[in-house]
Structures are given as structure tokens and as C-alpha cells.
Amino acid sequence: MIKLIVGKKGSGKTKALLELVNKALDQSKGHVVFIEKSAKLLYDISHKARLLDADSYDIHGFDSFYGFISGMCAGDYDITDIFIDGTLKIGGNDLEAFAQFNKKVAALAEKHEINIVFSVSADAADLKDIDASEIMNP
């Protein structure tokens, strides 16, 4: 299942994402992963979640980002939830490329029964071509 938290910079997307992470940590019987552009939220995320700094893995573009997520899923069958903060900062600001990336990630999430939540700095109207089970505004 794919969810999007959308809004302009400073609209509270990260705070909403952190609330969802904490809720998932309480409910998950597996592993919860949080991916961000840098390790700025190191002290805001519970030690129970796996915090990954995308910059440390040299991710450039959405194809690289998809490979990173696929590799995580291949290496850990117990992942139940993946949360991604600053999706467009990590993969690039190309909304068309994000739409293609989203389709591939949605198929991966369905196959492995993983919940994936992206925070996206954009208006919901700009994401009309994006398939998601839920689009939330903080």
C-alpha cells in the first residue's frame, strides 16, 4: 500500500510522517524503516526503527532509489513499513519520473505486503498522475 503526505515546504509533512512511524512501531510485528536525505532526524526517530541516510548510499535518481528499496526488501523479509521523508530531494524533482518510480514501488509493496509512505513537497494537484491508496495533507 502506498500513501503520500503532500504539501509545500514547512507544511508539517515530517511531523505527520513521524507520527505515522511511531504508530507503525507500536503495531508492527516486523521491521520499520525510515529513509531521509540526511541524518537530521536521528534523535527524533525511535531506536526501534531502522534509520537510513540516503546520502550515505549515493542514491542519484529514481531508478537508483528503486534499486535501493528493492535491495532492502530482498535482504530483509521482515520489513512491514517503509517511510520516506523528502522523496523528491532524494530521487529528483522530476514528477514524471516520480510517477514511474511510484508504479514500480507500488508493485513491490503489494508483492511483499509492505506499507510505504512518501512525504512529497508538492501540491496534491501536481500529483494527479500518481497512484496511491491515500493522499494526505498534514
A tleap script that builds the chain and sets N, CA, C and O, in Angstrom:
source leaprc.protein.ff14SB
mol = sequence {
  NMET ILE LYS LEU ILE VAL GLY LYS LYS GLY
  SER GLY LYS THR LYS ALA LEU LEU GLU LEU
  VAL ASN LYS ALA LEU ASP GLN SER LYS GLY
  HIE VAL VAL PHE ILE GLU LYS SER ALA LYS
  LEU LEU TYR ASP ILE SER HIE LYS ALA ARG
  LEU LEU ASP ALA ASP SER TYR ASP ILE HIE
  GLY PHE ASP SER PHE TYR GLY PHE ILE SER
  GLY MET CYS ALA GLY ASP TYR ASP ILE THR
  ASP ILE PHE ILE ASP GLY THR LEU LYS ILE
  GLY GLY ASN ASP LEU GLU ALA PHE ALA GLN
  PHE ASN LYS LYS VAL ALA ALA LEU ALA GLU
  LYS HIE GLU ILE ASN ILE VAL PHE SER VAL
  SER ALA ASP ALA ALA ASP LEU LYS ASP ILE
  ASP ALA SER GLU ILE MET ASN CPRO
}
set mol.1.N position { 0.845 -1.179 0.000 }
set mol.1.CA position { 0.000 0.000 0.000 }
set mol.1.C position { 0.887 1.239 0.000 }
set mol.1.O position { 1.860 1.314 0.751 }
set mol.2.N position { 0.555 2.188 -0.828 }
set mol.2.CA position { 1.306 3.437 -0.948 }
set mol.2.C position { 0.451 4.582 -0.423 }
set mol.2.O position { -0.716 4.727 -0.786 }
set mol.3.N position { 1.062 5.395 0.444 }
set mol.3.CA position { 0.420 6.620 0.921 }
set mol.3.C position { 1.362 7.779 0.637 }
set mol.3.O position { 2.583 7.624 0.665 }
set mol.4.N position { 0.784 8.934 0.363 }
set mol.4.CA position { 1.557 10.149 0.155 }
set mol.4.C position { 1.142 11.195 1.179 }
set mol.4.O position { -0.046 11.379 1.444 }
set mol.5.N position { 2.114 11.867 1.744 }
set mol.5.CA position { 1.857 13.053 2.557 }
set mol.5.C position { 2.389 14.212 1.726 }
set mol.5.O position { 3.593 14.311 1.489 }
set mol.6.N position { 1.498 15.083 1.287 }
set mol.6.CA position { 1.889 16.142 0.354 }
set mol.6.C position { 1.659 17.521 0.952 }
set mol.6.O position { 0.801 17.715 1.814 }
set mol.7.N position { 2.445 18.469 0.473 }
set mol.7.CA position { 2.321 19.852 0.908 }
set mol.7.C position { 3.605 20.595 0.605 }
set mol.7.O position { 4.639 19.992 0.317 }
set mol.8.N position { 3.524 21.889 0.673 }
set mol.8.CA position { 4.699 22.724 0.447 }
set mol.8.C position { 5.665 22.619 1.625 }
set mol.8.O position { 5.309 22.121 2.693 }
set mol.9.N position { 6.871 23.087 1.418 }
set mol.9.CA position { 7.893 23.081 2.470 }
set mol.9.C position { 7.366 23.843 3.690 }
set mol.9.O position { 6.802 24.930 3.570 }
set mol.10.N position { 7.566 23.240 4.865 }
set mol.10.CA position { 7.129 23.875 6.104 }
set mol.10.C position { 5.682 23.632 6.469 }
set mol.10.O position { 5.168 24.254 7.399 }
set mol.11.N position { 5.005 22.727 5.748 }
set mol.11.CA position { 3.581 22.489 6.000 }
set mol.11.C position { 3.318 21.432 7.073 }
set mol.11.O position { 2.164 21.200 7.433 }
set mol.12.N position { 4.363 20.789 7.587 }
set mol.12.CA position { 4.182 19.803 8.651 }
set mol.12.C position { 4.220 18.360 8.185 }
set mol.12.O position { 3.775 17.466 8.904 }
set mol.13.N position { 4.749 18.117 6.981 }
set mol.13.CA position { 4.804 16.756 6.451 }
set mol.13.C position { 5.670 15.838 7.311 }
set mol.13.O position { 5.281 14.707 7.601 }
set mol.14.N position { 6.830 16.319 7.714 }
set mol.14.CA position { 7.742 15.489 8.503 }
set mol.14.C position { 7.130 15.144 9.852 }
set mol.14.O position { 7.255 14.010 10.315 }
set mol.15.N position { 6.482 16.092 10.480 }
set mol.15.CA position { 5.827 15.825 11.767 }
set mol.15.C position { 4.750 14.755 11.609 }
set mol.15.O position { 4.650 13.847 12.434 }
set mol.16.N position { 3.948 14.860 10.557 }
set mol.16.CA position { 2.906 13.862 10.295 }
set mol.16.C position { 3.534 12.493 10.018 }
set mol.16.O position { 3.015 11.466 10.454 }
set mol.17.N position { 4.644 12.489 9.296 }
set mol.17.CA position { 5.343 11.243 8.997 }
set mol.17.C position { 5.877 10.596 10.272 }
set mol.17.O position { 5.774 9.381 10.438 }
set mol.18.N position { 6.443 11.390 11.165 }
set mol.18.CA position { 6.960 10.869 12.435 }
set mol.18.C position { 5.846 10.254 13.280 }
set mol.18.O position { 6.059 9.240 13.945 }
set mol.19.N position { 4.670 10.858 13.256 }
set mol.19.CA position { 3.533 10.291 13.991 }
set mol.19.C position { 3.152 8.926 13.426 }
set mol.19.O position { 2.839 8.001 14.176 }
set mol.20.N position { 3.181 8.804 12.092 }
set mol.20.CA position { 2.864 7.527 11.462 }
set mol.20.C position { 3.929 6.469 11.767 }
set mol.20.O position { 3.609 5.292 11.932 }
set mol.21.N position { 5.193 6.891 11.841 }
set mol.21.CA position { 6.277 5.970 12.190 }
set mol.21.C position { 6.050 5.413 13.589 }
set mol.21.O position { 6.136 4.204 13.802 }
set mol.22.N position { 5.761 6.289 14.535 }
set mol.22.CA position { 5.540 5.839 15.910 }
set mol.22.C position { 4.344 4.897 16.009 }
set mol.22.O position { 4.380 3.924 16.762 }
set mol.23.N position { 3.302 5.177 15.262 }
set mol.23.CA position { 2.122 4.306 15.249 }
set mol.23.C position { 2.488 2.935 14.670 }
set mol.23.O position { 2.074 1.904 15.199 }
set mol.24.N position { 3.261 2.931 13.585 }
set mol.24.CA position { 3.686 1.672 12.965 }
set mol.24.C position { 4.571 0.868 13.907 }
set mol.24.O position { 4.467 -0.358 13.958 }
set mol.25.N position { 5.439 1.543 14.651 }
set mol.25.CA position { 6.309 0.849 15.602 }
set mol.25.C position { 5.503 0.153 16.687 }
set mol.25.O position { 5.883 -0.919 17.159 }
set mol.26.N position { 4.391 0.760 17.082 }
set mol.26.CA position { 3.531 0.151 18.103 }
set mol.26.C position { 2.772 -1.061 17.563 }
set mol.26.O position { 2.481 -1.997 18.308 }
set mol.27.N position { 2.450 -1.042 16.264 }
set mol.27.CA position { 1.588 -2.069 15.692 }
set mol.27.C position { 2.322 -3.153 14.906 }
set mol.27.O position { 1.798 -4.254 14.741 }
set mol.28.N position { 3.509 -2.860 14.427 }
set mol.28.CA position { 4.221 -3.772 13.539 }
set mol.28.C position { 4.773 -4.988 14.285 }
set mol.28.O position { 5.258 -4.888 15.412 }
set mol.29.N position { 4.683 -6.115 13.629 }
set mol.29.CA position { 5.289 -7.338 14.155 }
set mol.29.C position { 6.590 -7.631 13.395 }
set mol.29.O position { 7.165 -8.712 13.521 }
set mol.30.N position { 7.040 -6.650 12.608 }
set mol.30.CA position { 8.260 -6.798 11.820 }
set mol.30.C position { 9.137 -5.564 11.963 }
set mol.30.O position { 9.188 -4.945 13.026 }
set mol.31.N position { 9.819 -5.217 10.893 }
set mol.31.CA position { 10.764 -4.104 10.919 }
set mol.31.C position { 10.181 -2.864 10.245 }
set mol.31.O position { 9.498 -2.949 9.224 }
set mol.32.N position { 10.469 -1.718 10.844 }
set mol.32.CA position { 10.050 -0.420 10.319 }
set mol.32.C position { 11.300 0.330 9.890 }
set mol.32.O position { 12.266 0.420 10.648 }
set mol.33.N position { 11.283 0.871 8.672 }
set mol.33.CA position { 12.434 1.568 8.103 }
set mol.33.C position { 12.046 3.013 7.822 }
set mol.33.O position { 10.955 3.292 7.324 }
set mol.34.N position { 12.963 3.934 8.153 }
set mol.34.CA position { 12.757 5.357 7.877 }
set mol.34.C position { 13.936 5.836 7.047 }
set mol.34.O position { 15.084 5.728 7.477 }
set mol.35.N position { 13.659 6.368 5.850 }
set mol.35.CA position { 14.705 6.854 4.946 }
set mol.35.C position { 14.566 8.369 4.831 }
set mol.35.O position { 13.471 8.892 4.622 }
set mol.36.N position { 15.690 9.061 4.971 }
set mol.36.CA position { 15.692 10.513 4.784 }
set mol.36.C position { 16.943 10.933 4.034 }
set mol.36.O position { 17.876 10.146 3.882 }
set mol.37.N position { 16.963 12.166 3.569 }
set mol.37.CA position { 18.077 12.680 2.767 }
set mol.37.C position { 19.352 12.801 3.588 }
set mol.37.O position { 20.443 12.561 3.070 }
set mol.38.N position { 19.236 13.160 4.834 }
set mol.38.CA position { 20.388 13.258 5.728 }
set mol.38.C position { 19.934 12.765 7.099 }
set mol.38.O position { 18.743 12.539 7.315 }
set mol.39.N position { 20.853 12.604 7.999 }
set mol.39.CA position { 20.510 12.043 9.313 }
set mol.39.C position { 20.068 13.121 10.300 }
set mol.39.O position { 20.432 13.069 11.474 }
set mol.40.N position { 19.300 14.083 9.843 }
set mol.40.CA position { 18.898 15.188 10.719 }
set mol.40.C position { 17.863 14.772 11.770 }
set mol.40.O position { 17.720 15.448 12.789 }
set mol.41.N position { 17.143 13.676 11.538 }
set mol.41.CA position { 16.106 13.240 12.477 }
set mol.41.C position { 16.591 12.100 13.384 }
set mol.41.O position { 15.782 11.381 13.971 }
set mol.42.N position { 17.883 11.945 13.490 }
set mol.42.CA position { 18.478 10.858 14.263 }
set mol.42.C position { 17.901 10.748 15.663 }
set mol.42.O position { 17.668 9.642 16.151 }
set mol.43.N position { 17.668 11.871 16.312 }
set mol.43.CA position { 17.183 11.860 17.690 }
set mol.43.C position { 15.657 11.945 17.791 }
set mol.43.O position { 15.101 11.893 18.888 }
set mol.44.N position { 14.984 12.077 16.644 }
set mol.44.CA position { 13.528 12.140 16.632 }
set mol.44.C position { 12.891 10.783 16.341 }
set mol.44.O position { 11.696 10.590 16.564 }
set mol.45.N position { 13.678 9.867 15.851 }
set mol.45.CA position { 13.191 8.531 15.488 }
set mol.45.C position { 13.567 7.552 16.599 }
set mol.45.O position { 14.695 7.560 17.091 }
set mol.46.N position { 12.625 6.723 16.979 }
set mol.46.CA position { 12.882 5.696 17.989 }
set mol.46.C position { 13.981 4.751 17.519 }
set mol.46.O position { 14.119 4.488 16.324 }
set mol.47.N position { 14.747 4.253 18.455 }
set mol.47.CA position { 15.801 3.294 18.126 }
set mol.47.C position { 15.230 1.976 17.588 }
set mol.47.O position { 15.967 1.152 17.046 }
set mol.48.N position { 13.947 1.788 17.737 }
set mol.48.CA position { 13.298 0.569 17.237 }
set mol.48.C position { 13.173 0.570 15.713 }
set mol.48.O position { 13.042 -0.489 15.100 }
set mol.49.N position { 13.214 1.748 15.103 }
set mol.49.CA position { 13.120 1.866 13.647 }
set mol.49.C position { 14.530 1.890 13.058 }
set mol.49.O position { 15.477 2.352 13.695 }
set mol.50.N position { 14.646 1.394 11.857 }
set mol.50.CA position { 15.921 1.456 11.148 }
set mol.50.C position { 15.970 2.779 10.399 }
set mol.50.O position { 15.189 2.994 9.472 }
set mol.51.N position { 16.883 3.672 10.792 }
set mol.51.CA position { 17.029 4.980 10.159 }
set mol.51.C position { 18.133 4.901 9.111 }
set mol.51.O position { 19.260 4.512 9.417 }
set mol.52.N position { 17.807 5.269 7.882 }
set mol.52.CA position { 18.775 5.230 6.794 }
set mol.52.C position { 18.941 6.616 6.191 }
set mol.52.O position { 17.962 7.281 5.853 }
set mol.53.N position { 20.192 7.043 6.061 }
set mol.53.CA position { 20.553 8.312 5.443 }
set mol.53.C position { 20.831 8.046 3.972 }
set mol.53.O position { 21.846 7.435 3.636 }
set mol.54.N position { 19.946 8.494 3.093 }
set mol.54.CA position { 20.074 8.221 1.662 }
set mol.54.C position { 21.390 8.754 1.102 }
set mol.54.O position { 21.947 8.158 0.179 }
set mol.55.N position { 21.896 9.857 1.636 }
set mol.55.CA position { 23.164 10.409 1.151 }
set mol.55.C position { 24.318 9.432 1.351 }
set mol.55.O position { 25.271 9.431 0.572 }
set mol.56.N position { 24.239 8.615 2.373 }
set mol.56.CA position { 25.301 7.647 2.658 }
set mol.56.C position { 25.366 6.534 1.622 }
set mol.56.O position { 26.373 5.831 1.530 }
set mol.57.N position { 24.298 6.366 0.840 }
set mol.57.CA position { 24.228 5.281 -0.135 }
set mol.57.C position { 24.321 5.773 -1.575 }
set mol.57.O position { 24.084 5.009 -2.510 }
set mol.58.N position { 24.665 7.044 -1.756 }
set mol.58.CA position { 24.931 7.617 -3.079 }
set mol.58.C position { 23.779 7.375 -4.063 }
set mol.58.O position { 23.998 6.939 -5.193 }
set mol.59.N position { 22.561 7.662 -3.619 }
set mol.59.CA position { 21.378 7.491 -4.466 }
set mol.59.C position { 21.242 8.713 -5.371 }
set mol.59.O position { 21.180 9.846 -4.894 }
set mol.60.N position { 21.195 8.471 -6.687 }
set mol.60.CA position { 21.028 9.548 -7.664 }
set mol.60.C position { 19.927 9.155 -8.629 }
set mol.60.O position { 20.131 8.297 -9.488 }
set mol.61.N position { 18.784 9.760 -8.502 }
set mol.61.CA position { 17.667 9.497 -9.402 }
set mol.61.C position { 16.741 8.414 -8.875 }
set mol.61.O position { 17.071 7.677 -7.947 }
set mol.62.N position { 15.578 8.343 -9.493 }
set mol.62.CA position { 14.552 7.407 -9.039 }
set mol.62.C position { 14.867 5.953 -9.382 }
set mol.62.O position { 14.426 5.051 -8.670 }
set mol.63.N position { 15.613 5.706 -10.448 }
set mol.63.CA position { 15.996 4.320 -10.747 }
set mol.63.C position { 16.913 3.781 -9.660 }
set mol.63.O position { 16.747 2.653 -9.196 }
set mol.64.N position { 17.861 4.580 -9.268 }
set mol.64.CA position { 18.766 4.201 -8.183 }
set mol.64.C position { 18.002 4.018 -6.876 }
set mol.64.O position { 18.273 3.092 -6.111 }
set mol.65.N position { 17.062 4.892 -6.634 }
set mol.65.CA position { 16.246 4.838 -5.415 }
set mol.65.C position { 15.407 3.556 -5.386 }
set mol.65.O position { 15.281 2.913 -4.344 }
set mol.66.N position { 14.838 3.194 -6.537 }
set mol.66.CA position { 14.067 1.958 -6.612 }
set mol.66.C position { 14.959 0.748 -6.320 }
set mol.66.O position { 14.558 -0.157 -5.589 }
set mol.67.N position { 16.150 0.733 -6.884 }
set mol.67.CA position { 17.089 -0.351 -6.629 }
set mol.67.C position { 17.443 -0.459 -5.157 }
set mol.67.O position { 17.588 -1.559 -4.624 }
set mol.68.N position { 17.580 0.677 -4.506 }
set mol.68.CA position { 17.884 0.710 -3.076 }
set mol.68.C position { 16.752 0.075 -2.263 }
set mol.68.O position { 16.996 -0.758 -1.391 }
set mol.69.N position { 15.522 0.474 -2.557 }
set mol.69.CA position { 14.360 -0.069 -1.834 }
set mol.69.C position { 14.194 -1.556 -2.135 }
set mol.69.O position { 13.907 -2.343 -1.232 }
set mol.70.N position { 14.372 -1.945 -3.394 }
set mol.70.CA position { 14.266 -3.358 -3.760 }
set mol.70.C position { 15.308 -4.192 -3.026 }
set mol.70.O position { 15.008 -5.281 -2.537 }
set mol.71.N position { 16.519 -3.683 -2.951 }
set mol.71.CA position { 17.586 -4.387 -2.249 }
set mol.71.C position { 17.283 -4.555 -0.768 }
set mol.71.O position { 17.573 -5.597 -0.180 }
set mol.72.N position { 16.700 -3.525 -0.169 }
set mol.72.CA position { 16.302 -3.631 1.243 }
set mol.72.C position { 15.283 -4.749 1.424 }
set mol.72.O position { 15.393 -5.561 2.341 }
set mol.73.N position { 14.302 -4.779 0.548 }
set mol.73.CA position { 13.250 -5.795 0.649 }
set mol.73.C position { 13.808 -7.199 0.396 }
set mol.73.O position { 13.357 -8.164 1.013 }
set mol.74.N position { 14.774 -7.315 -0.497 }
set mol.74.CA position { 15.386 -8.613 -0.787 }
set mol.74.C position { 16.228 -9.092 0.398 }
set mol.74.O position { 16.332 -10.293 0.650 }
set mol.75.N position { 16.819 -8.157 1.111 }
set mol.75.CA position { 17.694 -8.514 2.222 }
set mol.75.C position { 16.999 -8.688 3.555 }
set mol.75.O position { 17.581 -9.240 4.489 }
set mol.76.N position { 15.767 -8.227 3.659 }
set mol.76.CA position { 15.052 -8.309 4.940 }
set mol.76.C position { 13.579 -8.580 4.660 }
set mol.76.O position { 12.824 -7.669 4.318 }
set mol.77.N position { 13.182 -9.831 4.806 }
set mol.77.CA position { 11.803 -10.231 4.538 }
set mol.77.C position { 10.839 -9.792 5.633 }
set mol.77.O position { 9.628 -9.960 5.494 }
set mol.78.N position { 11.362 -9.232 6.717 }
set mol.78.CA position { 10.515 -8.845 7.841 }
set mol.78.C position { 10.110 -7.372 7.817 }
set mol.78.O position { 9.478 -6.899 8.761 }
set mol.79.N position { 10.458 -6.639 6.762 }
set mol.79.CA position { 10.066 -5.232 6.672 }
set mol.79.C position { 8.557 -5.157 6.469 }
set mol.79.O position { 8.009 -5.769 5.552 }
set mol.80.N position { 7.895 -4.398 7.340 }
set mol.80.CA position { 6.445 -4.202 7.225 }
set mol.80.C position { 6.092 -2.798 6.756 }
set mol.80.O position { 5.065 -2.588 6.111 }
set mol.81.N position { 6.959 -1.832 7.089 }
set mol.81.CA position { 6.671 -0.429 6.790 }
set mol.81.C position { 7.951 0.292 6.376 }
set mol.81.O position { 9.011 0.094 6.970 }
set mol.82.N position { 7.833 1.128 5.348 }
set mol.82.CA position { 8.931 1.993 4.926 }
set mol.82.C position { 8.383 3.408 4.846 }
set mol.82.O position { 7.364 3.653 4.201 }
set mol.83.N position { 9.061 4.330 5.501 }
set mol.83.CA position { 8.691 5.748 5.488 }
set mol.83.C position { 9.828 6.526 4.850 }
set mol.83.O position { 10.994 6.330 5.192 }
set mol.84.N position { 9.482 7.414 3.915 }
set mol.84.CA position { 10.492 8.170 3.201 }
set mol.84.C position { 10.185 9.652 3.323 }
set mol.84.O position { 9.132 10.120 2.890 }
set mol.85.N position { 11.118 10.384 3.920 }
set mol.85.CA position { 10.974 11.828 4.086 }
set mol.85.C position { 11.796 12.528 3.012 }
set mol.85.O position { 12.954 12.175 2.789 }
set mol.86.N position { 11.215 13.503 2.356 }
set mol.86.CA position { 11.929 14.259 1.323 }
set mol.86.C position { 12.145 13.444 0.061 }
set mol.86.O position { 13.252 13.416 -0.477 }
set mol.87.N position { 11.117 12.793 -0.409 }
set mol.87.CA position { 11.215 11.897 -1.565 }
set mol.87.C position { 11.813 12.587 -2.785 }
set mol.87.O position { 12.689 12.024 -3.440 }
set mol.88.N position { 11.358 13.788 -3.098 }
set mol.88.CA position { 11.860 14.489 -4.281 }
set mol.88.C position { 13.286 14.987 -4.083 }
set mol.88.O position { 14.006 15.175 -5.064 }
set mol.89.N position { 13.706 15.201 -2.862 }
set mol.89.CA position { 15.099 15.568 -2.600 }
set mol.89.C position { 16.022 14.384 -2.859 }
set mol.89.O position { 17.156 14.562 -3.302 }
set mol.90.N position { 15.547 13.204 -2.588 }
set mol.90.CA position { 16.365 12.006 -2.761 }
set mol.90.C position { 16.403 11.578 -4.226 }
set mol.90.O position { 17.480 11.347 -4.775 }
set mol.91.N position { 15.240 11.471 -4.860 }
set mol.91.CA position { 15.164 10.946 -6.224 }
set mol.91.C position { 15.266 11.981 -7.322 }
set mol.91.O position { 15.622 11.650 -8.453 }
set mol.92.N position { 14.962 13.213 -7.013 }
set mol.92.CA position { 14.977 14.278 -8.019 }
set mol.92.C position { 13.603 14.927 -8.116 }
set mol.92.O position { 12.601 14.351 -7.693 }
set mol.93.N position { 13.567 16.109 -8.668 }
set mol.93.CA position { 12.327 16.894 -8.718 }
set mol.93.C position { 11.478 16.635 -9.954 }
set mol.93.O position { 10.563 17.407 -10.240 }
set mol.94.N position { 11.757 15.581 -10.682 }
set mol.94.CA position { 11.013 15.247 -11.892 }
set mol.94.C position { 9.752 14.468 -11.506 }
set mol.94.O position { 9.836 13.288 -11.166 }
set mol.95.N position { 8.593 15.115 -11.556 }
set mol.95.CA position { 7.344 14.468 -11.144 }
set mol.95.C position { 6.948 13.321 -12.079 }
set mol.95.O position { 6.303 12.367 -11.643 }
set mol.96.N position { 7.323 13.402 -13.343 }
set mol.96.CA position { 7.040 12.315 -14.279 }
set mol.96.C position { 7.857 11.068 -13.899 }
set mol.96.O position { 7.341 9.951 -13.909 }
set mol.97.N position { 9.127 11.275 -13.567 }
set mol.97.CA position { 9.977 10.161 -13.123 }
set mol.97.C position { 9.471 9.613 -11.788 }
set mol.97.O position { 9.539 8.409 -11.541 }
set mol.98.N position { 8.967 10.496 -10.933 }
set mol.98.CA position { 8.400 10.040 -9.660 }
set mol.98.C position { 7.176 9.169 -9.899 }
set mol.98.O position { 6.977 8.182 -9.192 }
set mol.99.N position { 6.352 9.517 -10.883 }
set mol.99.CA position { 5.156 8.730 -11.194 }
set mol.99.C position { 5.545 7.313 -11.625 }
set mol.99.O position { 4.918 6.343 -11.201 }
set mol.100.N position { 6.573 7.192 -12.463 }
set mol.100.CA position { 7.045 5.871 -12.900 }
set mol.100.C position { 7.637 5.092 -11.725 }
set mol.100.O position { 7.384 3.896 -11.575 }
set mol.101.N position { 8.414 5.767 -10.905 }
set mol.101.CA position { 9.001 5.168 -9.700 }
set mol.101.C position { 7.902 4.665 -8.771 }
set mol.101.O position { 7.995 3.567 -8.223 }
set mol.102.N position { 6.879 5.463 -8.602 }
set mol.102.CA position { 5.773 5.118 -7.719 }
set mol.102.C position { 5.068 3.841 -8.187 }
set mol.102.O position { 4.695 3.003 -7.367 }
set mol.103.N position { 4.886 3.694 -9.501 }
set mol.103.CA position { 4.246 2.484 -10.035 }
set mol.103.C position { 5.066 1.242 -9.705 }
set mol.103.O position { 4.518 0.218 -9.298 }
set mol.104.N position { 6.386 1.338 -9.883 }
set mol.104.CA position { 7.253 0.190 -9.599 }
set mol.104.C position { 7.275 -0.125 -8.105 }
set mol.104.O position { 7.241 -1.291 -7.713 }
set mol.105.N position { 7.332 0.913 -7.277 }
set mol.105.CA position { 7.364 0.707 -5.828 }
set mol.105.C position { 6.024 0.152 -5.346 }
set mol.105.O position { 5.991 -0.678 -4.438 }
set mol.106.N position { 4.927 0.601 -5.942 }
set mol.106.CA position { 3.600 0.082 -5.560 }
set mol.106.C position { 3.511 -1.410 -5.842 }
set mol.106.O position { 2.961 -2.155 -5.032 }
set mol.107.N position { 4.040 -1.860 -6.975 }
set mol.107.CA position { 4.028 -3.291 -7.304 }
set mol.107.C position { 4.892 -4.068 -6.312 }
set mol.107.O position { 4.516 -5.157 -5.879 }
set mol.108.N position { 6.033 -3.517 -5.956 }
set mol.108.CA position { 6.922 -4.139 -4.970 }
set mol.108.C position { 6.238 -4.227 -3.610 }
set mol.108.O position { 6.296 -5.264 -2.949 }
set mol.109.N position { 5.594 -3.145 -3.196 }
set mol.109.CA position { 4.903 -3.107 -1.902 }
set mol.109.C position { 3.775 -4.135 -1.851 }
set mol.109.O position { 3.578 -4.799 -0.834 }
set mol.110.N position { 3.046 -4.261 -2.940 }
set mol.110.CA position { 1.949 -5.232 -2.977 }
set mol.110.C position { 2.484 -6.661 -2.920 }
set mol.110.O position { 1.952 -7.504 -2.197 }
set mol.111.N position { 3.529 -6.923 -3.681 }
set mol.111.CA position { 4.108 -8.268 -3.730 }
set mol.111.C position { 4.631 -8.716 -2.366 }
set mol.111.O position { 4.481 -9.877 -1.986 }
set mol.112.N position { 5.246 -7.785 -1.632 }
set mol.112.CA position { 5.873 -8.125 -0.348 }
set mol.112.C position { 5.036 -7.700 0.857 }
set mol.112.O position { 5.474 -7.832 2.000 }
set mol.113.N position { 3.825 -7.188 0.596 }
set mol.113.CA position { 2.910 -6.757 1.657 }
set mol.113.C position { 3.560 -5.746 2.607 }
set mol.113.O position { 3.582 -5.926 3.825 }
set mol.114.N position { 4.084 -4.684 2.007 }
set mol.114.CA position { 4.762 -3.625 2.757 }
set mol.114.C position { 3.971 -2.331 2.597 }
set mol.114.O position { 3.508 -2.009 1.503 }
set mol.115.N position { 3.821 -1.598 3.689 }
set mol.115.CA position { 3.214 -0.266 3.651 }
set mol.115.C position { 4.337 0.741 3.407 }
set mol.115.O position { 5.351 0.728 4.105 }
set mol.116.N position { 4.153 1.607 2.419 }
set mol.116.CA position { 5.161 2.613 2.108 }
set mol.116.C position { 4.500 3.985 2.127 }
set mol.116.O position { 3.460 4.201 1.505 }
set mol.117.N position { 5.127 4.908 2.854 }
set mol.117.CA position { 4.614 6.272 2.955 }
set mol.117.C position { 5.708 7.231 2.487 }
set mol.117.O position { 6.827 7.209 3.001 }
set mol.118.N position { 5.372 8.073 1.507 }
set mol.118.CA position { 6.288 9.081 0.977 }
set mol.118.C position { 5.837 10.467 1.436 }
set mol.118.O position { 4.644 10.771 1.405 }
set mol.119.N position { 6.776 11.302 1.858 }
set mol.119.CA position { 6.450 12.723 2.007 }
set mol.119.C position { 6.956 13.406 0.744 }
set mol.119.O position { 8.093 13.198 0.320 }
set mol.120.N position { 6.090 14.227 0.149 }
set mol.120.CA position { 6.393 14.857 -1.132 }
set mol.120.C position { 6.106 16.345 -1.032 }
set mol.120.O position { 4.993 16.749 -0.696 }
set mol.121.N position { 7.112 17.159 -1.324 }
set mol.121.CA position { 6.941 18.615 -1.302 }
set mol.121.C position { 6.345 19.075 -2.625 }
set mol.121.O position { 7.062 19.484 -3.538 }
set mol.122.N position { 5.027 19.001 -2.711 }
set mol.122.CA position { 4.297 19.417 -3.913 }
set mol.122.C position { 2.832 19.559 -3.550 }
set mol.122.O position { 2.388 19.073 -2.510 }
set mol.123.N position { 2.097 20.220 -4.401 }
set mol.123.CA position { 0.652 20.303 -4.234 }
set mol.123.C position { 0.029 18.995 -4.720 }
set mol.123.O position { 0.540 18.362 -5.645 }
set mol.124.N position { -1.060 18.601 -4.099 }
set mol.124.CA position { -1.761 17.378 -4.499 }
set mol.124.C position { -2.203 17.460 -5.961 }
set mol.124.O position { -2.231 16.442 -6.653 }
set mol.125.N position { -2.543 18.642 -6.431 }
set mol.125.CA position { -2.979 18.816 -7.820 }
set mol.125.C position { -1.855 18.478 -8.802 }
set mol.125.O position { -2.124 18.039 -9.920 }
set mol.126.N position { -0.602 18.678 -8.396 }
set mol.126.CA position { 0.543 18.370 -9.249 }
set mol.126.C position { 0.812 16.864 -9.332 }
set mol.126.O position { 1.595 16.411 -10.167 }
set mol.127.N position { 0.163 16.105 -8.469 }
set mol.127.CA position { 0.410 14.664 -8.392 }
set mol.127.C position { -0.775 13.844 -8.895 }
set mol.127.O position { -0.988 12.717 -8.447 }
set mol.128.N position { -1.537 14.404 -9.817 }
set mol.128.CA position { -2.755 13.736 -10.284 }
set mol.128.C position { -2.466 12.425 -11.012 }
set mol.128.O position { -3.348 11.571 -11.103 }
set mol.129.N position { -1.246 12.247 -11.533 }
set mol.129.CA position { -0.887 11.017 -12.242 }
set mol.129.C position { -0.290 9.961 -11.318 }
set mol.129.O position { 0.129 8.900 -11.779 }
set mol.130.N position { -0.247 10.238 -10.044 }
set mol.130.CA position { 0.358 9.330 -9.074 }
set mol.130.C position { -0.723 8.450 -8.465 }
set mol.130.O position { -1.730 8.948 -7.960 }
set mol.131.N position { -0.510 7.138 -8.514 }
set mol.131.CA position { -1.430 6.200 -7.893 }
set mol.131.C position { -1.025 5.998 -6.434 }
set mol.131.O position { 0.119 5.655 -6.136 }
set mol.132.N position { -1.961 6.212 -5.550 }
set mol.132.CA position { -1.724 5.998 -4.119 }
set mol.132.C position { -3.042 5.627 -3.477 }
set mol.132.O position { -4.106 6.080 -3.899 }
set mol.133.N position { -2.960 4.801 -2.457 }
set mol.133.CA position { -4.189 4.417 -1.774 }
set mol.133.C position { -4.721 5.558 -0.927 }
set mol.133.O position { -5.906 5.604 -0.599 }
set mol.134.N position { -3.823 6.488 -0.574 }
set mol.134.CA position { -4.244 7.641 0.227 }
set mol.134.C position { -3.284 8.796 -0.001 }
set mol.134.O position { -2.067 8.610 0.005 }
set mol.135.N position { -3.828 9.983 -0.201 }
set mol.135.CA position { -3.026 11.205 -0.283 }
set mol.135.C position { -3.487 12.094 0.856 }
set mol.135.O position { -4.654 12.475 0.943 }
set mol.136.N position { -2.534 12.417 1.732 }
set mol.136.CA position { -2.862 13.172 2.951 }
set mol.136.C position { -2.183 14.537 2.915 }
set mol.136.O position { -1.076 14.687 2.396 }
set mol.137.N position { -2.861 15.512 3.468 }
set mol.137.CA position { -2.267 16.818 3.714 }
set mol.137.C position { -2.078 16.922 5.230 }
set mol.137.O position { -2.983 16.591 5.996 }
set mol.138.N position { -0.895 17.383 5.660 }
set mol.138.CA position { -0.668 17.473 7.121 }
set mol.138.C position { -1.584 18.463 7.803 }
set mol.138.O position { -1.505 18.640 9.019 }
savepdb mol mol.pdb
quit
